[in-house]
Amino acid sequence: MLAETRSTLTPELKVEVVGLNRVKSKHLVIQVRLSNTGAEERLSWTGQMGDNTRPLGRIRWASGIGVLDTEAHALILPYKPADFPCLCTDQDRDGLGYFIDPGESISLYAVTPAPSGNPASTTVVTPVGPPMPNVPISDEPPAVPPGMLIPDPDAEPVTTVIRSLVTPSESLDQYEETADDGKNLQVSLSSDVLFAVNKATLTPKANAILTNTAELIDSSTGATVKVEGHADSSGTDAINDPLSERRAQAVQRALSELVNRQDVDFQAKGYGSRRPLYGNDTDEGKRRNRRVTVSFARPQPAATDQAATPSPSPTPGAEELTGTGKADGQPISMEVTGLRRLPGGLGLLTYRITNDGDREAWFNELHGARDWMSFKYRAAFNVTLTDVEAGRQYLPGRLQVPTGDDIDSYCACTDLSGVRLSSPKFGPGEAKEFWDLFALPAGATALNVKIASFRELTVPVQ
């Protein structure tokens, strides 16, 4: 056993990584063991292990097993052959039952591309429970249990299934928001602060905001900086298009004077209301869509970030990292179980919710408060990290899936949709663990964590 986690939906379901092998220097074979640690009920597994970011019809595959490519800011999922949903365990083809009996285990596999950079370890992700960081990768051939047949990804044409991971953060005054996809940094500046209503002349407040953006551009090595003006859905194209163009040009002119590098090619364009960042059905969504976005090559992470692989630090004391509340009239408690630094400027937050009462309770606060973020499904995204000293707030990451001319966003956090709709339901005394993936500022030793309505906690970074 290399790593283990528990299902948030049914904590009696234990997930263990029992094999992680790099094959031909370009593929990864992931082997997982599922065990029913309960004493009474049989547990279903197929729905829990399926990938909800693609339509698969009746889910009977282990298509949600994957790894986090921190260098590329991406979630890597099993290959897809032309005539089959994925190179992974299939309940029917591999002769597995729908249920796991108490005390019994089954073995699953998934074949994916290897993560970038030939890392010695990686983070294994399943839809079931919190990701498992720092799992060692072996370059030896996988040891396959009797009866398991792992397909060769080079034996037939396959398609890679990779979800881009975008990590957002924003200034505490919400004047500026960034989105980091591992390649480019998008800095969205609020038009409400940069300009007066229906105007394209920069306000006195704009200079300080643009100075910060210029410093980021100076720390980048990219030669091209794109400046894009955007509007919300109010008004007509005849008004929004030229106004967004003029605003983009105004920001371009100001940045060209503030940036110190000489080899920067600025490109300005207005898009009107055609590229909303969020839904236009809320006032907050509209406010955030009124913006000028500055995009350029992502500055390289600080050198200290590369040495920030999670270490065997002791778990913080429970007295310091707990909060209490009520759900359906029952006492409920929360404990932060870890804030771990991953490579690539990422961080993994895990926390446990417990029903301390004597009756069943639903705790629905993890989904809510920021519907303007427009995630595809319900998820545990009512969580923020705050760097008070830097005046910056970090929001849960987004897994992005192109769908025609649009992009569907899924929270890089505990899923609360589909078969996991009942995850927020707690029996008396029952505890469940949740997770969220964030950007993590380099050098931070502690951050403030706010989970739903529980009190804000100061949590050390491991």
Secondary structure as UniProt FT lines:
FT   STRAND          3..6
FT   TURN            11..12
FT   STRAND          13..23
FT   TURN            24..26
FT   STRAND          27..36
FT   STRAND          43..44
FT   HELIX           46..49
FT   TURN            52..53
FT   TURN            63..64
FT   STRAND          66..69
FT   TURN            70..73
FT   STRAND          74..81
FT   TURN            82..83
FT   TURN            91..95
FT   STRAND          99..100
FT   TURN            102..103
FT   STRAND          105..113
FT   TURN            116..117
FT   STRAND          121..125
FT   STRAND          132..136
FT   TURN            146..147
FT   TURN            153..154
FT   STRAND          158..171
FT   TURN            172..173
FT   STRAND          176..180
FT   STRAND          184..190
FT   HELIX           191..194
FT   TURN            197..198
FT   TURN            204..205
FT   HELIX           206..218
FT   STRAND          224..230
FT   HELIX           237..258
FT   STRAND          265..270
FT   TURN            272..273
FT   HELIX           283..289
FT   STRAND          291..297
FT   HELIX           303..306
FT   TURN            318..320
FT   STRAND          322..327
FT   TURN            328..329
FT   STRAND          330..342
FT   HELIX           343..345
FT   STRAND          346..355
FT   STRAND          361..362
FT   TURN            365..366
FT   HELIX           371..373
FT   STRAND          383..387
FT   TURN            388..391
FT   STRAND          392..394
FT   STRAND          398..403
FT   TURN            404..405
FT   STRAND          406..411
FT   HELIX           418..420
FT   TURN            421..424
FT   STRAND          425..426
FT   TURN            428..429
FT   STRAND          431..439
FT   TURN            442..443
FT   STRAND          446..451
FT   TURN            452..453
FT   STRAND          457..460
//
